[in-house]
Amino acid sequence: MMARLLDRLWLALAVFLLVSPAISVFLWMLSLAFKNEIDNLAYPPVFIPRPPTLANFTAVFASGPFFQYLGNSLIVSGSATLVALLVGVPAGYGIARMQARKLMLTILIARMTPAISFLIPLFTLFQAIGITGTLTAVAITHLVITVPITVYIVAGYFETLPKELDEAAYVDGCSPWQRFSHIALPLARPGITVAAILAFIFSWNNFVFGAVLAGRQTRTLPVAIYNVLTFEQIAWGPLAAAALLVTLPVLLLTLLIQKEIVGGLTAGGVKGG
């Protein structure tokens, strides 16, 4: 009994040490967003707003077409995630069933390669065909982010599915596409959900591609936040409010489907027999 209690305490301590920095930063950002500039620059620091103000959010909305940038981010991240699922899920299934380890390693290397390595050739290509500054160009570059992570996660999940299911379907006369669409795909729904969420989040938070390829009317939210910064001084209140507005959609999405995320990660970590 005592040993189990100690194990739980150590686990709680480990979780606290891992999570507390991120929670502390988020709470401080939340505090900055609802304080006036005097309290934001006060020393010693003021954590609780007195009283809370919405002036920072008003400044963000007044600084530019926020909802247009929000729509741009939704279009870019949504389309990049959708294309990644259409390409990555069948590719992940094929890699898992063929046990193409070298191909999987290549995809993992592509995921770890810095985005700036893809930016220069893609910028040259888009400039040659005349689509620089469009949402299409930004969405295509985001496939560099979404496709590898989707293939990697989904392939790992497909590997956990018992091969006996495929063998039984083959004996019953199912084609490869039928085995994929009617058997493997429904069973892999939790893993596909996790891959879609992570791909969307990574695409949503990307800054480099949008900063270089997007135009004035096609900026995404992370790029729009950068414009909140000024050369004279950093307006911490509007900056925190803008960062909170960017984080909010992803945070709400994660909270709404957190059961799917936990179920997908848990099921993907258990080897099928």
Backbone hydrogen bonds in HBPLUS format (Angstrom, degrees):
<---DONOR---> <-ACCEPTOR-->    atom                        ^
c    i                          cat <-CA-CA->   ^        H-A-AA   ^      H-
h    n   atom  resd res      DA  || num        DHA   H-A  angle D-A-AA Bond
n    s   type  num  typ     dist DA aas  dist angle  dist       angle   num
A0005-LEU N   A0001-MET O   3.05 MM   4  6.31 154.3  2.12 145.9 153.1     1
A0006-LEU N   A0002-MET O   2.94 MM   4  6.20 155.8  1.99 149.0 155.4     2
A0007-ASP N   A0003-ALA O   2.95 MM   4  6.20 153.5  2.02 144.9 152.3     3
A0008-ARG N   A0004-ARG O   3.03 MM   4  6.30 155.3  2.09 146.1 152.1     4
A0009-LEU N   A0005-LEU O   2.94 MM   4  6.22 153.3  2.02 146.0 153.7     5
A0010-TRP N   A0006-LEU O   2.90 MM   4  6.14 162.3  1.94 152.8 156.9     6
A0011-LEU N   A0007-ASP O   2.94 MM   4  6.11 155.1  2.00 144.5 151.8     7
A0012-ALA N   A0008-ARG O   2.84 MM   4  6.05 160.7  1.88 148.8 154.0     8
A0013-LEU N   A0009-LEU O   2.88 MM   4  6.09 154.2  1.94 147.0 154.4     9
A0014-ALA N   A0010-TRP O   2.89 MM   4  6.09 157.7  1.94 146.4 152.5    10
A0015-VAL N   A0011-LEU O   2.92 MM   4  6.16 163.5  1.95 153.8 157.9    11
A0016-PHE N   A0012-ALA O   2.93 MM   4  6.04 156.0  1.98 142.7 149.8    12
A0017-LEU N   A0013-LEU O   2.92 MM   4  6.16 159.4  1.97 150.3 155.2    13
A0018-LEU N   A0014-ALA O   3.04 MM   4  6.24 149.0  2.14 144.9 153.2    14
A0019-VAL N   A0015-VAL O   2.88 MM   4  5.95 156.7  1.94 152.2 158.3    15
A0020-SER N   A0016-PHE O   2.85 MM   4  5.49 159.2  1.89 145.9 151.6    16
A0023-ILE N   A0019-VAL O   3.04 MM   4  6.25 166.4  2.06 159.9 164.3    17
A0024-SER N   A0020-SER O   2.83 MM   4  5.84 158.3  1.87 150.4 156.4    18
A0025-VAL N   A0021-PRO O   3.01 MM   4  6.23 160.4  2.05 149.2 153.7    19
A0026-PHE N   A0022-ALA O   3.01 MM   4  6.23 159.8  2.05 147.4 153.2    20
A0027-LEU N   A0023-ILE O   2.88 MM   4  6.09 162.2  1.91 152.1 156.8    21
A0028-TRP N   A0024-SER O   2.95 MM   4  6.12 153.6  2.02 146.0 153.4    22
A0029-MET N   A0025-VAL O   2.92 MM   4  6.14 154.3  1.99 146.9 154.0    23
A0030-LEU N   A0026-PHE O   2.88 MM   4  6.14 154.1  1.95 147.2 154.8    24
A0031-SER N   A0027-LEU O   2.90 MM   4  6.14 148.1  2.00 141.3 150.1    25
A0032-LEU N   A0028-TRP O   2.90 MM   4  6.18 160.3  1.93 150.0 154.8    26
A0033-ALA N   A0029-MET O   3.03 MM   4  6.21 151.0  2.11 145.9 153.3    27
A0034-PHE N   A0031-SER O   3.24 MM   3  5.54 140.1  2.40 103.5 113.6    28
A0035-LYS N   A0032-LEU O   3.40 MM   3  5.33 170.2  2.41 103.7 106.2    29
A0053-THR N   A0034-PHE O   2.98 MM  19  5.07 153.2  2.06 123.5 131.7    30
A0040-ASN N   A0036-ASN O   3.05 MM   4  6.32 150.0  2.14 147.9 157.3    31
A0041-LEU N   A0037-GLU O   3.14 MM   4  6.28 136.7  2.34 138.2 146.9    32
A0042-ALA N   A0039-ASP O   3.27 MM   3  4.89 158.0  2.32  95.0 101.5    33
A0058-THR N   A0054-LEU O   3.04 MM   4  6.36 154.5  2.10 150.3 158.3    34
A0059-ALA N   A0055-ALA O   2.90 MM   4  6.13 149.5  1.99 144.9 152.7    35
A0060-VAL N   A0056-ASN O   3.09 MM   4  6.37 146.5  2.21 139.3 147.8    36
A0061-PHE N   A0057-PHE O   3.06 MM   4  6.35 165.6  2.08 152.8 155.1    37
A0062-ALA N   A0058-THR O   2.94 MM   4  6.08 143.1  2.08 141.5 152.3    38
A0063-SER N   A0059-ALA O   2.99 MM   4  6.01 128.7  2.26 137.5 149.1    39
A0063-SER N   A0060-VAL O   3.24 MM   3  5.24 137.8  2.43  96.1 107.5    40
A0066-PHE N   A0064-GLY O   2.79 MM   2  5.61 122.1  2.13 116.5  99.5    41
A0068-GLN N   A0065-PRO O   3.15 MM   3  5.36 128.9  2.42 101.3 114.7    42
A0069-TYR N   A0065-PRO O   3.16 MM   4  6.55 157.0  2.22 153.9 159.9    43
A0070-LEU N   A0066-PHE O   2.83 MM   4  6.15 148.7  1.93 147.9 158.3    44
A0071-GLY N   A0067-PHE O   2.94 MM   4  6.07 156.1  1.99 137.5 143.2    45
A0072-ASN N   A0068-GLN O   2.91 MM   4  6.23 151.4  2.00 143.6 152.0    46
A0073-SER N   A0069-TYR O   2.96 MM   4  6.22 157.4  2.01 147.3 152.3    47
A0074-LEU N   A0070-LEU O   2.98 MM   4  6.26 158.6  2.02 150.2 156.3    48
A0075-ILE N   A0071-GLY O   2.91 MM   4  6.10 159.5  1.95 151.2 156.5    49
A0076-VAL N   A0072-ASN O   2.91 MM   4  6.07 171.2  1.92 153.7 156.4    50
A0077-SER N   A0073-SER O   2.87 MM   4  5.83 165.5  1.90 150.4 154.2    51
A0078-GLY N   A0074-LEU O   2.86 MM   4  5.54 150.5  1.95 133.8 143.6    52
A0079-SER N   A0075-ILE O   2.95 MM   4  5.86 164.0  1.97 142.7 147.9    53
A0080-ALA N   A0076-VAL O   2.94 MM   4  5.98 159.8  1.98 147.4 153.9    54
A0081-THR N   A0077-SER O   2.95 MM   4  5.98 152.4  2.02 141.5 148.9    55
A0082-LEU N   A0078-GLY O   2.93 MM   4  6.08 158.3  1.98 147.1 153.3    56
A0083-VAL N   A0079-SER O   2.97 MM   4  6.10 170.4  1.98 152.1 154.4    57
A0084-ALA N   A0080-ALA O   3.04 MM   4  6.04 151.5  2.12 135.3 143.9    58
A0085-LEU N   A0081-THR O   2.96 MM   4  6.21 147.9  2.07 145.4 153.3    59
A0086-LEU N   A0082-LEU O   2.99 MM   4  6.29 161.3  2.03 151.3 156.4    60
A0087-VAL N   A0083-VAL O   2.95 MM   4  6.13 149.9  2.05 148.8 156.3    61
A0088-GLY N   A0084-ALA O   2.56 MM   4  5.29 151.6  1.63 140.1 150.7    62
A0089-VAL N   A0085-LEU O   3.13 MM   4  5.43 162.7  2.16 129.8 134.7    63
A0091-ALA N   A0087-VAL O   3.28 MM   4  6.31 154.8  2.35 142.5 149.8    64
A0092-GLY N   A0088-GLY O   2.71 MM   4  5.77 154.1  1.77 145.9 153.2    65
A0093-TYR N   A0089-VAL O   3.02 MM   4  6.24 153.4  2.09 149.1 156.1    66
A0094-GLY N   A0090-PRO O   2.97 MM   4  6.22 161.7  2.01 149.5 154.0    67
A0095-ILE N   A0091-ALA O   2.92 MM   4  6.13 160.7  1.95 151.6 157.0    68
A0096-ALA N   A0092-GLY O   2.95 MM   4  6.05 157.5  2.00 143.2 149.5    69
A0097-ARG N   A0093-TYR O   2.99 MM   4  6.18 163.9  2.01 152.3 156.2    70
A0098-MET N   A0094-GLY O   2.95 MM   4  5.95 150.3  2.04 144.8 152.8    71
A0099-GLN N   A0095-ILE O   2.88 MM   4  5.64 114.6  2.31 133.6 148.0    72
A0100-ALA N   A0095-ILE O   3.14 MM   5  5.20 154.9  2.21 139.7 146.7    73
A0101-ARG N   A0099-GLN O   2.99 MM   2  5.67 126.7  2.28 108.0  92.4    74
A0104-MET N   A0100-ALA O   3.07 MM   4  6.36 154.0  2.14 147.0 154.7    75
A0105-LEU N   A0101-ARG O   2.90 MM   4  6.19 149.3  1.99 146.1 154.7    76
A0106-THR N   A0102-LYS O   2.96 MM   4  6.25 149.6  2.06 142.8 151.0    77
A0107-ILE N   A0103-LEU O   3.01 MM   4  6.33 155.2  2.07 148.0 154.1    78
A0108-LEU N   A0104-MET O   2.95 MM   4  6.21 152.2  2.03 144.7 152.6    79
A0109-ILE N   A0105-LEU O   2.92 MM   4  6.18 151.7  2.00 146.4 153.8    80
A0110-ALA N   A0106-THR O   2.96 MM   4  6.27 152.6  2.04 145.1 152.8    81
A0111-ARG N   A0107-ILE O   2.98 MM   4  6.29 143.5  2.12 141.4 151.3    82
A0112-MET N   A0108-LEU O   3.03 MM   4  6.33 144.3  2.17 142.9 152.3    83
A0113-THR N   A0109-ILE O   2.96 MM   4  6.08 126.7  2.25 144.0 157.5    84
A0117-SER N   A0114-PRO O   3.01 MM   3  5.69 153.4  2.08 116.8 124.1    85
A0118-PHE N   A0115-ALA O   3.04 MM   3  5.53 140.1  2.20 111.8 121.4    86
A0119-LEU N   A0115-ALA O   3.19 MM   4  6.36 136.1  2.39 141.9 154.4    87
A0122-LEU N   A0118-PHE O   3.17 MM   4  6.16 158.7  2.22 150.6 157.1    88
A0123-PHE N   A0119-LEU O   2.80 MM   4  5.85 153.8  1.86 149.6 157.2    89
A0124-THR N   A0120-ILE O   3.02 MM   4  6.23 159.3  2.07 151.4 156.7    90
A0125-LEU N   A0121-PRO O   2.97 MM   4  6.17 156.6  2.03 144.7 151.1    91
A0126-PHE N   A0122-LEU O   2.86 MM   4  6.05 169.5  1.87 154.2 156.7    92
A0127-GLN N   A0123-PHE O   2.91 MM   4  5.97 152.0  1.99 144.2 152.2    93
A0128-ALA N   A0124-THR O   3.06 MM   4  6.22 145.4  2.18 139.3 148.1    94
A0128-ALA N   A0125-LEU O   3.13 MM   3  5.15 120.4  2.50  94.1 108.7    95
A0129-ILE N   A0125-LEU O   3.13 MM   4  6.47 148.0  2.24 148.4 156.5    96
A0130-GLY N   A0126-PHE O   2.85 MM   4  5.83 112.8  2.31 135.2 151.2    97
A0131-ILE N   A0126-PHE O   3.01 MM   5  5.32 158.1  2.06 144.8 148.6    98
A0134-THR N   A0131-ILE O   3.28 MM   3  5.77 141.8  2.44 139.9 136.1    99
A0133-GLY N   A0213-LEU O   2.78 MM  80  5.26 121.9  2.12 153.0 170.0   100
A0138-VAL N   A0134-THR O   3.38 MM   4  6.73 162.5  2.41 145.9 150.0   101
A0139-ALA N   A0135-LEU O   2.87 MM   4  6.02 163.1  1.90 152.3 157.1   102
A0140-ILE N   A0136-THR O   2.98 MM   4  6.14 156.3  2.04 147.9 154.1   103
A0141-THR N   A0137-ALA O   3.10 MM   4  6.35 159.4  2.14 147.8 153.0   104
A0142-HIS N   A0138-VAL O   3.09 MM   4  6.35 142.1  2.24 142.8 153.2   105
A0143-LEU N   A0140-ILE O   3.08 MM   3  5.38 149.4  2.18 104.2 113.5   106
A0144-VAL N   A0141-THR O   3.10 MM   3  5.68 153.6  2.17 111.9 118.9   107
A0145-ILE N   A0142-HIS O   2.91 MM   3  5.24 143.3  2.05 104.4 115.1   108
A0146-THR N   A0142-HIS O   2.97 MM   4  6.34 165.9  1.99 156.1 158.8   109
A0147-VAL N   A0143-LEU O   3.05 MM   4  5.42 158.8  2.10 131.2 137.9   110
A0150-THR N   A0146-THR O   3.04 MM   4  6.05 152.0  2.12 146.8 154.8   111
A0151-VAL N   A0147-VAL O   2.95 MM   4  6.11 171.6  1.95 162.1 163.8   112
A0152-TYR N   A0148-PRO O   2.94 MM   4  6.03 164.2  1.96 150.2 155.0   113
A0153-ILE N   A0149-ILE O   3.09 MM   4  6.12 165.8  2.11 142.7 146.4   114
A0154-VAL N   A0150-THR O   2.95 MM   4  5.93 168.5  1.96 154.8 158.3   115
A0155-ALA N   A0151-VAL O   2.90 MM   4  5.76 159.7  1.94 144.8 151.1   116
A0156-GLY N   A0152-TYR O   3.24 MM   4  6.27 157.6  2.29 137.4 143.3   117
A0157-TYR N   A0153-ILE O   3.06 MM   4  6.35 144.6  2.19 142.9 153.0   118
A0157-TYR N   A0154-VAL O   3.11 MM   3  5.01 119.1  2.50  91.4 106.7   119
A0158-PHE N   A0154-VAL O   2.86 MM   4  6.13 159.6  1.90 155.4 160.6   120
A0159-GLU N   A0155-ALA O   3.10 MM   4  6.28 144.0  2.23 143.7 152.6   121
A0160-THR N   A0157-TYR O   3.03 MM   3  5.42 148.5  2.13 107.8 117.0   122
A0161-LEU N   A0158-PHE O   3.11 MM   3  5.40 154.0  2.18 106.5 114.3   123
A0272-GLY N   A0160-THR O   2.88 MM 112  4.77 120.1  2.25 112.7 130.1   124
A0165-LEU N   A0162-PRO O   3.33 MM   3  5.94 153.2  2.41 110.1 115.5   125
A0166-ASP N   A0163-LYS O   3.03 MM   3  5.32 119.0  2.42 103.8 117.7   126
A0167-GLU N   A0163-LYS O   3.01 MM   4  6.37 159.7  2.05 153.2 159.7   127
A0168-ALA N   A0164-GLU O   2.87 MM   4  6.02 156.7  1.93 145.8 151.2   128
A0169-ALA N   A0165-LEU O   3.04 MM   4  6.24 156.1  2.10 143.1 149.8   129
A0170-TYR N   A0166-ASP O   2.84 MM   4  6.05 148.7  1.94 146.3 155.4   130
A0171-VAL N   A0167-GLU O   3.02 MM   4  6.27 153.5  2.09 145.2 151.6   131
A0172-ASP N   A0168-ALA O   3.09 MM   4  6.36 144.7  2.22 139.5 149.0   132
A0174-CYS N   A0169-ALA O   2.95 MM   5  5.44 165.0  1.98 155.7 151.3   133
A0173-GLY N   A0170-TYR O   3.05 MM   3  5.14 157.6  2.10 103.3 109.6   134
A0179-ARG N   A0175-SER O   2.91 MM   4  6.21 156.7  1.97 157.0 163.9   135
A0180-PHE N   A0176-PRO O   3.01 MM   4  6.22 146.9  2.12 141.9 151.0   136
A0181-SER N   A0177-TRP O   2.83 MM   4  6.00 174.2  1.83 155.8 157.2   137
A0182-HIS N   A0178-GLN O   2.90 MM   4  5.52 161.2  1.94 141.7 147.6   138
A0184-ALA N   A0179-ARG O   3.08 MM   5  6.46 169.4  2.09 159.3 162.0   139
A0185-LEU N   A0180-PHE O   2.81 MM   5  5.81 153.5  1.88 163.0 169.0   140
A0188-ALA N   A0184-ALA O   2.98 MM   4  6.07 136.1  2.17 147.9 160.4   141
A0188-ALA N   A0185-LEU O   3.20 MM   3  5.13 130.7  2.46  95.4 108.5   142
A0189-ARG N   A0186-PRO O   3.41 MM   3  5.44 165.9  2.43 106.2 107.5   143
A0192-ILE N   A0188-ALA O   2.92 MM   4  6.14 159.0  1.97 160.6 167.6   144
A0193-THR N   A0189-ARG O   2.91 MM   4  6.06 153.9  1.98 150.6 157.5   145
A0194-VAL N   A0190-PRO O   3.07 MM   4  6.36 158.8  2.12 148.5 153.1   146
A0195-ALA N   A0191-GLY O   3.00 MM   4  6.23 162.6  2.03 147.9 152.7   147
A0196-ALA N   A0192-ILE O   2.88 MM   4  6.08 157.4  1.93 149.0 155.0   148
A0197-ILE N   A0193-THR O   2.98 MM   4  6.21 160.0  2.03 150.6 155.6   149
A0198-LEU N   A0194-VAL O   2.99 MM   4  6.19 171.5  1.99 157.3 159.4   150
A0199-ALA N   A0195-ALA O   2.91 MM   4  5.97 159.8  1.95 146.9 153.3   151
A0200-PHE N   A0196-ALA O   2.93 MM   4  6.04 158.8  1.98 145.1 151.0   152
A0201-ILE N   A0197-ILE O   2.93 MM   4  6.16 159.8  1.98 150.8 156.3   153
A0202-PHE N   A0198-LEU O   2.96 MM   4  6.13 170.8  1.97 154.8 156.8   154
A0203-SER N   A0199-ALA O   2.97 MM   4  6.07 157.9  2.02 146.3 153.0   155
A0204-TRP N   A0200-PHE O   2.78 MM   4  5.88 158.2  1.83 148.3 155.1   156
A0205-ASN N   A0201-ILE O   3.03 MM   4  6.18 154.5  2.09 150.8 156.0   157
A0206-ASN N   A0203-SER O   3.28 MM   3  5.31 155.6  2.34 102.0 109.2   158
A0211-ALA N   A0207-PHE O   2.94 MM   4  6.02 153.7  2.01 155.3 163.4   159
A0212-VAL N   A0208-VAL O   3.23 MM   4  6.45 148.0  2.34 150.7 157.5   160
A0213-LEU N   A0209-PHE O   2.88 MM   4  5.82 167.4  1.90 156.7 160.8   161
A0214-ALA N   A0210-GLY O   3.09 MM   4  4.93 147.7  2.20 119.3 127.8   162
A0218-THR N   A0215-GLY O   3.25 MM   3  5.04 144.9  2.38  94.6 104.7   163
A0224-ALA N   A0220-THR O   2.97 MM   4  6.24 152.3  2.05 150.7 159.7   164
A0224-ALA N   A0221-LEU O   2.99 MM   3  4.84 112.0  2.47  93.7 110.9   165
A0225-ILE N   A0221-LEU O   2.87 MM   4  6.14 149.0  1.97 157.4 165.4   166
A0226-TYR N   A0222-PRO O   3.34 MM   4  6.60 147.6  2.45 135.8 143.1   167
A0227-ASN N   A0224-ALA O   3.11 MM   3  5.32 135.0  2.32  99.6 111.3   168
A0228-VAL N   A0225-ILE O   2.83 MM   3  5.28 156.8  1.88 113.0 121.0   169
A0229-LEU N   A0226-TYR O   3.21 MM   3  5.72 148.8  2.31 109.1 116.4   170
A0239-LEU N   A0235-ALA O   3.06 MM   4  6.12 159.0  2.10 154.9 161.4   171
A0240-ALA N   A0236-TRP O   2.88 MM   4  5.92 159.5  1.92 146.6 151.5   172
A0241-ALA N   A0237-GLY O   2.91 MM   4  6.14 157.1  1.97 152.4 159.8   173
A0242-ALA N   A0238-PRO O   2.84 MM   4  6.00 158.1  1.89 147.8 153.2   174
A0243-ALA N   A0239-LEU O   2.96 MM   4  6.17 158.7  2.00 145.5 151.7   175
A0244-LEU N   A0240-ALA O   2.87 MM   4  6.04 150.7  1.96 144.2 152.4   176
A0245-LEU N   A0241-ALA O   2.99 MM   4  6.23 151.1  2.07 144.6 152.0   177
A0246-VAL N   A0242-ALA O   3.03 MM   4  6.32 146.5  2.14 145.9 154.8   178
A0247-THR N   A0243-ALA O   2.98 MM   4  6.17 152.8  2.06 144.3 151.9   179
A0248-LEU N   A0244-LEU O   2.92 MM   4  5.94 143.6  2.06 144.6 153.7   180
A0251-LEU N   A0247-THR O   2.93 MM   4  6.04 159.1  1.97 158.9 165.8   181
A0252-LEU N   A0248-LEU O   2.88 MM   4  6.03 165.6  1.90 159.5 162.1   182
A0253-LEU N   A0249-PRO O   2.97 MM   4  6.12 158.6  2.01 145.2 151.6   183
A0254-THR N   A0250-VAL O   2.94 MM   4  6.11 158.2  1.98 147.4 152.9   184
A0255-LEU N   A0251-LEU O   2.98 MM   4  6.20 157.2  2.03 148.7 154.9   185
A0256-LEU N   A0252-LEU O   2.94 MM   4  6.08 155.5  2.00 149.9 156.2   186
A0257-ILE N   A0253-LEU O   3.23 MM   4  6.42 149.9  2.32 145.3 151.7   187
A0261-ILE N   A0257-ILE O   3.19 MM   4  6.56 152.6  2.26 146.2 153.9   188
A0262-VAL N   A0258-GLN O   2.95 MM   4  6.19 170.8  1.96 155.5 156.6   189
A0263-GLY N   A0259-LYS O   2.89 MM   4  5.95 162.8  1.92 145.7 151.5   190
A0264-GLY N   A0260-GLU O   2.86 MM   4  5.91 155.4  1.92 143.4 150.2   191
A0265-LEU N   A0261-ILE O   2.94 MM   4  6.14 166.7  1.96 155.0 158.3   192
A0266-THR N   A0262-VAL O   2.90 MM   4  5.95 157.8  1.95 147.9 154.6   193
A0267-ALA N   A0263-GLY O   2.92 MM   4  5.93 166.9  1.94 145.8 150.1   194
A0268-GLY N   A0264-GLY O   2.93 MM   4  5.89 149.9  2.03 139.6 148.4   195
A0269-GLY N   A0266-THR O   3.15 MM   3  5.32 146.1  2.27 100.5 110.4   196
A0270-VAL N   A0267-ALA O   3.26 MM   3  5.46 167.6  2.27 108.6 111.9   197
